[in-house]
Structures are given as structure tokens and as C-alpha cells.
Amino acid sequence: MTTQATVELDKQTRDIVKATVPILQERGDEITSRFYQLMFENHPELKNIFNQTNQRKGNQSKALANTVYAAAAHIDQLGDILPQVQQIAQKHKSLNIKPEHYPIVGKYLLLAMKDVLGDTASDDVIEAWEKAYGIISGVFIETEKKMYQELQDTTGGWLDFRNFKVVDKVIESDVITSFYLEPADGNPFPLYQPGQYVTVKAEIPGQPYTHLRQYSLSAAPGEGYYRISVKREDALNRFPAGIVSNYLHTKMEKGSILPISAPSGDFVLDQEDTRPLILMSGGVGLTPMMSMLETSLKQQPDRDVYFIHAANNGNVHAMKDRVRELNEQHQQLHAYTVYANPTDEDKAVCDKTGYVDFDWLTSILPTKDSAFYFCGPEGFMKAMYQNLKQFNVAETDIHFEFFGPATAITA
């Protein structure tokens, strides 16, 4: 990757691109917001791919701005952002992004730069960025090509979307419902790595565009089905209720057909690691944690597991009976529950009220020399990251995933 960039981008081009880093930091979100506006105006069909809820919230433009900034800052050594490339490529694979989409994105990204920056985006700057984008997009296309090929070579693997039948629907809490899925054609389907997700394709009557959403697989692989556990997103502040989550909760029943992509994602459990496993989740962030938990208990019976879940109260705490059952069956499992606003009944069964703070967390953990995985709302994620850094946990032992576009966890 680095060699290709070095060979194909001359020093002057790289210097010009790097010189744009300060302005991208300052106005990157403005540029990417304008980019999406221009692209959707000219290619409305791409609304079938991009999450319009994230567009309204501004999450997607921030994520793209961060990616563009990272590429510019590391234009000499693109290998430095390989982990970020891999993560985004996994998401692109789940959305079935094709090589032909990249020239469209490049065209309107450059137009947005010119539109927002005006004379600052001189012909030399635009030309340099056009060359740089060609290199960067080529890296993504090649990475995704390999992923698609691996998927095709996997027994039961498929490209695009495949119809699955809802074989069971289980209400897990006041806001979370699980859907058990099996292929409608009855043919084989691949295993997955604990922590991965699938993309659901929702074609909702009355909606002009298809809606795509990613949901973590919440069961251990090899159970004979895929399971997704979906939180119903109600209207909050200025944001309307979640279109897809409410559609799934109210319209998907046993026997319904749901198109999904093959499993994707690089937030996966390292099953070669035998050190204590620390799984921390907030709200619906427990879904990938449940897959990791059940997998570890099954595949690594001698590995200590600490499962820490935070929720508002017991009414919205999904799968608590399942975790309690596992805790009773497996001596190596240590399960803890934290409720921010517990009911009187909750106070008798939870381990802590309030939040997962540093003092409490470090009092129950065996050692910082462990493998840490966490997932949940943005505030929870940032708090857990800060707790682990204060605990002097090695960066290589910290693993996390954002639901939706990634943000800066240290902010």
C-alpha cells in the first residue's frame, strides 16, 4: 500500500495534500456535509445505500471527514491507516459497495471542496486531491475485492442480499426484541466470528428508498440460525422514531422474509487469547457481547470471563435471565449488572446503582493484563475507554465498536 502511494504520488502532490490537513480539520465536516448534499441531488438512487438517519444526525459526515483527514495526514504512509481501511471496507462489504461507486464519491467530494473552500481550493489543490483520491480509492477497491472473493469461496457464502425467514421472535425487554433467522431457500449458510454483524435490507411500504441497517449477531455461531436483537428506537428530542427498528418490531413476525447481507465486521473475539476476558456493554451494546460470551464459555471453558452490563433499569435490560443462567452454570463466569435508575425491585438484584466508574470497575477486575471488549452508547464508550486508560491497560488490549459511524473515543 505504502509503496504504491509513494510510486504513484510525486512529492509535490503529497506535500500539497498534507498542507490541506489544517483546513480539513477546521472545515472537514462542512465539506463532507456539502458532499452528501451534492451527491444525493445528482444520484438520489444512492439513498438506497446510505443511512439517511445518520445523514440527518450529521454522524455520517463527521465520520467521512475523519477518514479524509486521516488519509491526508498519512498520505506518505497510508499503511498507518490500514486498520481504519479494514474497518470501513468491512462496512462497505456489508452494504455491497461496488467499484463503480468510487468515481461518483470522488467527483462530488472534489466539487464540495471547491464549493466550500472557494479560492483556497486552487486548481493545484484539486488536482493533487484528485490524484490522492485515486490512490486511496484504489486501496479500498482492492481490499474489498479480496473480501468479496473470500466470501464467494466460503461454503454457503453469498454476495448482495439473501432472503432469510424469521423462524422465531422473542421479546427480550421493553425495547429489545430478538429475531431468529434461517435461509428461506434452506441451503447452507456460513458461520461467523463472534462480534460480527449483518446488514438488514428493509423495503418499507410508503418509503421512497430502501433502508439498510447493521445489527450485531447476538448468539454464538454454529447454533443453526442467525439471531439479531433489535432495540426499538423511539422519537427523541428533534429526531423521529427509528424507521427500520420500528418496522422490524411491528411488522416482522414468524414466517416473515427479511433480506440480509453475509456477516461482516472486524470487531471480533480473539479466541487464541487465554487471559481473562472482560466484556462490558451499555444498553443494546450487549448484543455482540452475548455472542462473545456464549462462544468463550463454549470454546474456552477454562478462561475467566467478566461480563459487565449497564442499563437504565431492569425493564430495558435484555437477556438478563440468560446471563443469570449462564452465571449459575459456569464457575469461570463473573456477571455484574449496573442500573442507572433502578426500580425498587432492581435494587435487590443489581450489583451497583449509577454508572460504571473507575473505582468500582477496578475493584472487581482481576488484572489489567486482560482482553477488554466494550460496546454501547457513545457516552458509555468514552467513559469505559477513559477508565481503561486510567487503569493503564495496553492499547492493544482495548477493543471496541461504535454502532453507526465511528467517532473519536478520546474526545
N, C-alpha and C positions, 0 to 999 in steps of 0.2 A: 504493500500500500504506500509506504513512505517513498520507496524507490520510484514508483510510478509518478507520484506527485512531483518529486524532485526532477525527474526527467522531462515531464511534460509542461511544468510550470517554470518559466525562467525567473531569475532572481528579481527582476523589476516587477513582474506580476505579483510575486509573493510579497514583496515589500509594499506594494500598493494595497493589497488585500489586508495585510497586517495593520497598515496605517488607518484602516477604517474601523478597527476594533473599538476605539473610544466612542465614535459616533454611533456604532451599533449598540454599545452598552447604554448609551443615552436615549436613543430613539428606535431601538430594535423592535419594541412592542408596537410602536406606531407604524413602522414599516410593514410588519407582518399582518397587522390588522388590515391595513390598506391592501396588502397582497390578497388576502382572502376575499375582500370585497370585490376586487377586480376579477379574480379568477371565477368566482361564483356568478358574477354578472355575465361573463362570457362563456362559462361552461357550467350551467346550472345542474347538469347531469352529475357533476361531482358531489353534489349534496347527497347523493345516494351512498357516498363512501364516508364523508367527513361527518363527525358527530356535531350536529347543529346546537345541541345544548352546551357543549364545550365552547362553541363559537360565541354564543350569547354571553357566557360567563367570562370570556376572554382567556380561558385556560389554554386553549389550543395556540393562540397567537403568542402567548408567553413562552410556551414550550418550543415553538418553532424559532422564536427569537433567541432562546438559549442555545439551540442547536446551531443556528447560523453563527452566533458569536463564538461558540466553541470551535467551529470549523475554521473561522478566520484567525482565531488566536493560535491555532495549532497547524496552520497551513504548511509549515516546514516539516512537521512531524504528525501527519494525520493518524499514524498508528497510535498516538496518545489517546485518541478518542474512539478507539476500536470498541471498548465496552459499550459506549453510548450508541455507536453504529449498530452493534449486535442487538441491543435492546429495541431500537427503533425498527430495525429490519424484522424482528420477530412480530412487532405490531403490524408492520406492513404486510407480512405473510398472512396474518390472521384476517386482514382486510382485503387480501388478494390484489394488492397494488401491483401494477404491471409496468414494464419498462416505458411504455408509451405515455405514462402519466408524468414522467420526469421532465420532458421538454415543456409541458404545459406549466408545471410548477416553476421551472426556471424562467420562462418568459415573463410571467406575472410578478415573480419576485424581483426581477430586474426593473420592470416597469414601476413597481411600488417604491423601490429605492430611488429611482429618478423622480417620481412624483412627490415623495416626502422630503427628500434631501435637496431637491432643486439643483442649483448650480454646484453645490458641494459634490454631487454625483456627476463628475465630469465624464467626458467620453472615455478617458483613460481608466477611470474607476469602474465604469460599467463594463468596459472591455475586459479588464482584469477579473472582475467578478464573473463574467460570462465564462472565461477560461476556468476559473476556480470551481464554478458550479459544475462544469463538465467533468472535472476530476472527481469531485465529491459525489455527484450523482452516479458516476461510473462505479464507485466503491459500493454504493448501496445496491445498484443493479446486480453487480457480481455476487455480492453477499446473499442477496435474496434469491438469485438464480440457484445457488448451491442449496439453499434451504428448500426451495420448491422441488429440486431434484431428489433430495433426501426424503422428502415427503412422498413423492411418487414411488420411491424404491421401498418404502415401508409397507409391510403387509397390512392391507386394509386402509392404507392412507388415501387421501383424496385432495384434489385441488378445488378451489372455488367453494361452493356451499353444497352440503349434502342433507337430505331430509332425515330428521330423527323424529321418532314418535315419543310422546310423553306417556310413559308407562306407569308413572305414579306421581302424585302431587301431595306434598306434605307441608302443612303449616308448622313452622318452627318457632315463631314468636308472633307478636302483634304486627310486626313489619316485615318479617323474612319468611319466604316460602321456598321450599326445595322442589326441583323438577328432576325426575329421573328419566333419562333419555336412552333409547336404543335405536339403532338404524332402522328406518322404515323398510329398507329393502332386505333386511335380515342377513346381510353379508357381514364379513368380519370388519372390525374397526380397531385401530391401533391403541396400544397402551399410551400412557403419557407420563411425564415426570411430575411428582407431587409439587404443586405450586403453580402449574401452568393453567391457562385459561382457554376458552373457546369464544368465538365471536358469534353472536346470535343475529340472524337477519330477520327483522320484523317488518312485514308488509301489512301496514295497519290501514283498514278501510277509512277513507276520507283524508288520509295523509298524502301529500303530493310526492313525497320521496320515501325511499326505503330507509329504515333506521338500522344501523349496526351498533351493537354494544358488546363489550367484552365482559365475561363473567368467569370467575375462577371456578375450577373444578374442585368441589368440596369433599370428595370421597377419595379414598386410596385407590390407585389404579388396580386393574385386574378384578374388579367386582362384577363385571359383566354389564356395566352401564356407565354412562357419564352422569354426574349429578352437578347441577348448578343451584346455588342458594341465593335468591334474589331479594334484595331489600326494596320494598315499595317506597319510592321517593315522593313524598307529599310536597305540596306547594310550600315554599319557604321564602319569606321576605319578598323580593321582587322576582324570584324565579318560579315558574309554573311547576306543576307536578310532573314527575318523570314520565315521558310518553311511553317508553318501552317497558319500564318496570311495572307500571300500572296495567299496561296491556297484557303482560305475562300473568300478573296476579288475577286479573278479572276474566281474561278470555282463553287462556291456555288451560285445558283440562285433560284428564286421562284420555288418550286417543288422539289428541291434537298433534299436528305436524309442525315441527319447528326446524327451519334450515340453520345449520351451524357450520362453522369452519373447523378444520382439523386443529387439535390442541397446539398452542404456541406459548412462548414466553421463556425468559431466561432466569426468572426468579424461582429457582428450583432447589430442592433439598439435596445436599451433598451427602449421599449415603455411604461414602467411603470414610467420612469423619466419624470417629467413635467418641469424641469428647462430649461432655454434657450438651444437650440441645435445648436452647431457650427459645420458646415460641411465644411471642407477645402480640396481642391483637386488640383492636378497638372497634366496637360495633360490628359491621358486616365484614370488616377486615379479618375475621376469624375464618373465612371460607378457605383460603389457601392453607391456613394454619391447620385446619382439620384434616386436610389431605396429607400434610406433612406428619401430623401427629399419628394418624392411623397407620401410615406407611412405616414410620420409625418403630412403633410398637410391634408391628408385624415382622419387619425385616431385621430389626436391631434390638432383640429382646433384652440385651444387657446394657443398653445405653440409657443413661438417666435423661429424662425429659422433664422440663419445667414449662408448664402451659399456663400462661397468664392472660386472662381476658378481662377487658374493661368495657362496661356498658353503662347506660344511663340507669337502668334498673332491670329487675328480673323479667318484666313484661316484654322487653325488647331483646332479651338475651336468648339467642338461638342456640339450639343443640346442647343446652346445659345438662339435660338428663343423660345424653350420650357421653359427655365428658365425665360426668359423675360415675357412670357405669364403668367407663374405661379406668378411671382412677381407682375404683374398688378392685378391678381385675388385675392391674399391673402395678407391682411394687415399685418399678422404676419411674412411674409417672407421679409428678407432684403438680397438682392442678390448683390454681388460685383464681378467685373471682373478685373484681373490684367494681363497686357500683358508685356512680357519681351522686345519684339521687335515689337511694334505696327506699322501698316501701318498708313498713314495719316488718312484714314477713321476710323481706330481703335481708334485713339486718341480722337475722338469725342464721343465715346461710352463707353470706359473703365473707371474704377474708379481710376486706378493707373497704371503708367508705371514702369517697373523694376521688383522688386520682393516683396513678402510678408515679410516685415521686422517688427521688434518688435514694433517700434513707431507707424507705420500705423495700424498694427493689433490691438493693444490695444486701439487705438483711436476710432475704430468702434465697439468694443465689449462692451456689457452691463456690464458684471461682470465676474470675474474668476470663480464664482460659477456656472458653466455651464457644459454641457456634450460635450466634444470635440472629433470629429472623423476626421481622415485625411488619405489620401492615394495619392500616386503619385510616381514620380521617387525618387531614393534614396536620392539625394541631397535635394530635396524639403522636404522629410520626416524628415531628420535630422534637417533642418532649422526650421520646424514647431515645432518639439519636443523641441528644444532649446528655441524657442520663448515662448512656454507654460511653460517651467520650469522657465524661467526668469520672467514670469507673476505670478509665484507661484501657478500654477494650481495643484491641488492634483493629485498624480499619478493615483489614482483610477478613475479620470475623464478623463484620456487621453486614447484614443482608436485608434489603427492604424493597418494597414495591408500592408505588402510588397507584391508586385506582384512577384512571384517566391520565391526562398529560402530566408528565413529571414536572416537579418544581424543585426549587433549591431547598434542600432539607436543612441547611445551616442558617437560612435566613431568619 
